[in-house]
Every structure is written in C-alpha cells, then in structure tokens.
Amino acid sequence: MASFTLTHLRCEYREDPLGIDELRPRLAWRMRTRRRGARQTAYRITVRDDAGRTIWDSGRVESDQSTQIAYAGPPLRSRQRVTWRARVWDERGASVQSRPAGWEMGLLEASDWSAGWIQGGLAGGPRTMVPAPLFRKSFTLDRPVASARLYVSALGLFEARLNGRRVGEDALAPGWTEYARRVRYHVYDVGDLLTEGENTIGALLGDGWYCGHVGFQGRQRYGDRPRLIAQLEVTHADGSRATIATDSSW
C-alpha cells in the first residue's frame, strides 16, 4: 500500500479555475508523505471532457516533475469544461491516483463577446472626479437555472452584484494593466445568485488606474471616465441558454 497522497492539484497555479485562456494549461500537484526519502519517479495525467471521454492521456512518464506540466491534448474550445487526474509512482513502485480536479476555458475569441463597452455621461478632469457610475439591468428568467457564468471587466475598477448580493470577493478588480495593449477580465460562477423569475444585475465603477491617478503623472493617463463590459451567460435545466450583456439598456 502506498504511503503517500497527492494534494494541491492546480491548473495555472489555481484550484479548479474558471476562465483559463492559456491554450496549453500547466498542471501541478504535491506529493504528501511522512516517510523520509520518499520521492516521485513517474507520473501519468488523464484529462476528460464534460461527457466523460478521455481527450488526453500522457501515458506513464518517467520523471520527478510535478509542476509546470503542460496539457498536450487536442485544442480546447471557449467555455470548455474538463476534469483531470494525476497518478504518481514513488521510488518503491507504489502508485496513487489523485482526486478529480478541473478547469474551464474562458472566451478565447473576440467573437465570443456579444457585450459592448458602456460608460456614464459624466467625465472628470485632470484634477477633478465625478460620482462613481452605477449601472443596473433587470431581466427575467422563465425557467430553472442549471448554471451561470459572469464574464466582466472594466476600464477602471468594478464591483458587480446580482440580486443585491456581491459577486466574488475580489478587491480593486480587474487590477492595473497596460490598457493600450490588454484588458483582463474575471469569470465568476453565479448560478447560486440567480432565480427563476425577475433578476437584477448591477455594477459600480471606480476610476482606478485607468482615469485616476497613476504615480506622479496625474489623472486620466488612459481615458476620461471608467467603462464596463459584462456578459452573463445562463444555462437552463433544459439545456437552453440566455445571455444578458452590457448595452445601452443598462
């Protein structure tokens, strides 16, 4: 019987992450044991799609590597959900298989976004601020919800809410970036925040680094007001889908 277990299963350094846009996500685990001198000598990774089909099997690999192991299966699709396991052999030939872990791909193509950028009507100045804009949108779901994802970002900062409850625990999201080159977005599992019938989604924006102060360069280095983009994708129990996206109706 093996005297070790496998823990801390990670994909791109995160546990069961959502919104992965790395086409060859990197996997990692830890070998846990109290036995002195125990070490990994080989591993095998299997990855399955949401239908339970194996889409990649690394086969047994003679290696002590347990981090930065890149997925090498068929190309992954936007929103695709997969599960994976690792099997590890120690120097005595005993092996242990990990629990299932998973990851979900993000929106890999620009065409996956139906949402547009929206902004308030007031703009600050090089030395002045305006009240933080609040956007809201009410919508109706006419059947039970099976799952839902909120894809959201801002030029500036955002705090999103669904039916009065805060989405996620992030502060100062989505963080600073070089806005002329990239804008990062967050993905949240919000199925538990939705209900059949009327719902309301909202987001409060802040200037952040986009139109607020950055170092000694003053305000509005990138733009004159914060902007929001959000796309709520709901999957119903019958398999149908609904999308609520930012537009002029917010």
C-alpha positions in Angstrom: 0.0 0.0 0.0 1.2 3.5 -0.9 2.3 5.7 2.0 1.6 9.0 0.2 -1.2 11.1 -1.1 -1.5 13.8 -3.8 -2.7 17.2 -2.8 -2.8 20.8 -4.0 -3.9 20.0 -7.5 -3.5 23.2 -9.5 -4.1 24.4 -13.1 -2.3 27.6 -13.9 -1.5 27.9 -10.2 -5.2 27.9 -9.2 -7.6 25.3 -7.8 -10.4 24.4 -10.3 -10.1 27.7 -12.1 -12.6 29.4 -14.4 -11.8 31.4 -17.4 -8.4 29.9 -18.5 -7.2 31.4 -21.7 -3.9 29.6 -21.9 -4.2 27.1 -24.7 -1.9 24.6 -23.0 -2.7 25.0 -19.4 0.0 23.9 -16.9 -0.8 21.4 -14.2 0.8 20.7 -10.8 0.4 18.7 -7.6 2.2 17.9 -4.4 3.2 14.5 -3.1 2.5 14.3 0.6 4.0 11.7 2.9 5.7 11.4 6.3 8.2 8.8 5.1 11.8 10.0 4.8 13.3 9.8 1.4 10.0 9.3 -0.5 10.1 10.7 -4.0 8.2 10.7 -7.2 9.7 8.6 -10.0 6.9 8.7 -12.6 3.5 10.3 -13.3 0.5 9.9 -15.7 -2.1 12.5 -16.4 -5.5 11.9 -17.9 -7.9 14.6 -19.0 -11.6 14.1 -19.7 -14.3 16.3 -21.3 -17.7 17.0 -19.7 -19.1 13.9 -21.4 -16.5 11.7 -19.6 -14.5 11.0 -22.8 -10.7 10.9 -22.4 -9.2 13.6 -24.6 -5.6 13.3 -23.4 -3.6 10.6 -21.7 0.0 11.4 -21.1 0.9 7.7 -20.5 3.4 6.9 -17.9 6.2 9.5 -17.9 9.4 8.6 -16.0 10.0 12.0 -14.3 10.1 13.6 -10.9 8.5 16.7 -12.3 5.3 17.7 -10.5 4.7 21.3 -11.7 4.5 23.2 -15.0 3.4 20.1 -16.9 1.6 21.4 -20.0 -1.6 19.9 -21.3 -0.8 18.3 -24.7 -4.2 17.1 -26.0 -6.5 18.4 -28.7 -7.2 22.1 -28.9 -9.5 23.4 -26.3 -12.7 25.4 -27.0 -14.1 28.5 -25.4 -16.1 27.7 -22.3 -15.0 24.0 -22.4 -15.0 22.3 -19.0 -12.6 19.4 -18.4 -11.6 17.2 -15.4 -8.1 15.7 -14.8 -6.3 13.3 -12.6 -2.7 12.6 -11.9 -1.3 9.2 -11.0 2.2 9.1 -9.3 4.6 6.3 -8.7 7.2 6.5 -5.9 10.7 5.0 -5.7 9.3 1.8 -4.3 6.9 1.3 -7.3 3.8 2.1 -5.4 1.3 4.4 -7.1 -1.6 6.7 -6.0 -4.2 8.4 -8.1 -5.4 11.9 -7.2 -8.9 13.1 -6.7 -10.5 14.7 -9.8 -9.8 18.3 -10.4 -10.9 20.6 -13.2 -10.7 23.8 -15.2 -12.9 25.7 -17.5 -11.8 27.7 -20.5 -12.6 31.3 -20.9 -13.7 33.3 -24.0 -10.9 32.6 -26.5 -12.1 34.6 -29.4 -13.3 38.2 -29.8 -16.4 36.8 -31.4 -17.4 35.1 -28.2 -18.3 38.5 -26.7 -21.7 39.9 -27.5 -21.4 42.6 -24.8 -20.3 46.1 -25.6 -18.4 48.7 -23.5 -20.7 51.2 -21.7 -19.9 54.3 -19.8 -21.6 57.1 -17.8 -22.4 60.6 -19.1 -20.1 62.4 -16.7 -16.3 62.8 -17.1 -13.9 64.1 -14.6 -10.9 66.3 -15.4 -7.1 66.3 -14.8 -7.8 67.4 -11.2 -11.4 66.6 -10.6 -13.5 63.5 -10.0 -17.2 62.8 -10.6 -19.6 60.4 -8.7 -19.0 56.8 -9.4 -21.4 55.5 -12.1 -23.8 52.6 -11.2 -25.3 50.5 -14.0 -28.2 48.2 -13.5 -30.3 45.9 -15.7 -33.4 43.9 -14.8 -34.2 40.7 -16.7 -36.5 37.7 -16.4 -35.6 34.0 -16.5 -38.6 31.9 -17.4 -37.2 28.5 -16.4 -34.9 26.9 -13.7 -31.2 27.8 -13.8 -28.7 24.9 -14.1 -25.5 27.1 -14.2 -24.3 30.6 -15.0 -21.1 32.5 -15.6 -20.5 36.2 -15.4 -17.7 37.5 -17.6 -16.9 41.0 -16.6 -14.2 43.7 -16.8 -13.7 47.4 -16.6 -11.5 50.2 -17.8 -11.1 51.3 -14.2 -12.5 49.2 -11.3 -15.7 47.3 -10.9 -17.8 45.8 -8.2 -20.6 43.6 -9.5 -23.8 42.5 -7.8 -26.6 40.1 -8.7 -29.9 40.4 -6.9 -28.3 42.6 -4.3 -25.5 40.2 -3.5 -21.9 40.9 -4.2 -20.2 38.8 -6.9 -16.9 37.3 -5.8 -14.5 38.6 -3.2 -12.1 40.5 -5.4 -11.0 44.0 -4.4 -9.8 46.6 -7.0 -10.7 44.3 -9.8 -9.6 43.8 -12.5 -6.3 45.4 -11.4 -3.9 47.6 -13.3 -2.8 46.7 -16.8 -1.3 48.4 -19.8 -4.7 49.4 -21.2 -3.4 50.2 -24.7 -2.3 46.5 -25.0 -4.6 44.3 -22.9 -7.6 44.3 -20.6 -8.1 41.4 -18.2 -11.5 40.1 -17.4 -12.8 38.0 -14.5 -15.1 35.0 -14.6 -17.5 34.1 -11.8 -19.8 31.1 -11.1 -23.0 32.9 -10.3 -25.6 30.1 -10.6 -26.5 30.3 -6.9 -27.2 34.1 -7.2 -29.9 33.7 -9.8 -33.5 32.7 -9.5 -36.4 31.8 -11.8 -38.4 35.0 -12.5 -37.1 38.6 -12.2 -33.4 39.3 -11.5 -31.3 42.4 -11.4 -27.6 42.7 -12.3 -25.6 45.8 -11.4 -22.0 47.1 -11.3 -20.4 50.1 -9.6 -17.4 51.6 -11.3 -14.3 53.4 -10.0 -11.7 55.5 -11.8 -8.9 53.1 -10.7 -5.7 53.5 -12.7 -7.5 54.0 -16.0 -8.7 57.5 -15.4 -7.5 58.1 -11.8 -4.0 58.9 -10.5 -1.1 56.8 -11.7 2.2 57.7 -9.9 3.1 61.3 -10.4 1.5 61.6 -13.8 -1.8 62.9 -12.6 -5.3 61.7 -13.7 -6.6 60.5 -17.0 -3.5 59.0 -18.4 -5.6 56.4 -20.4 -9.1 57.8 -20.6 -11.5 60.4 -19.1 -14.1 58.0 -17.4 -14.4 54.4 -16.4 -16.1 51.9 -18.7 -17.8 48.5 -18.1 -18.2 45.3 -20.1 -20.2 42.4 -18.7 -21.7 39.2 -20.2 -23.9 36.9 -18.1 -24.4 33.5 -19.7 -27.2 31.4 -18.2 -27.7 27.7 -18.9 -31.2 26.4 -18.0 -32.0 23.0 -16.7 -33.5 22.0 -20.2 -30.2 22.9 -21.9 -31.4 26.2 -23.4 -29.3 29.4 -22.8 -29.8 33.1 -22.2 -27.3 35.9 -22.4 -27.6 39.3 -20.7 -24.9 41.6 -22.0 -24.0 45.3 -21.5 -25.6 47.6 -23.9 -27.4 51.0 -24.0 -30.4 49.5 -22.0 -28.3 49.4 -18.8 
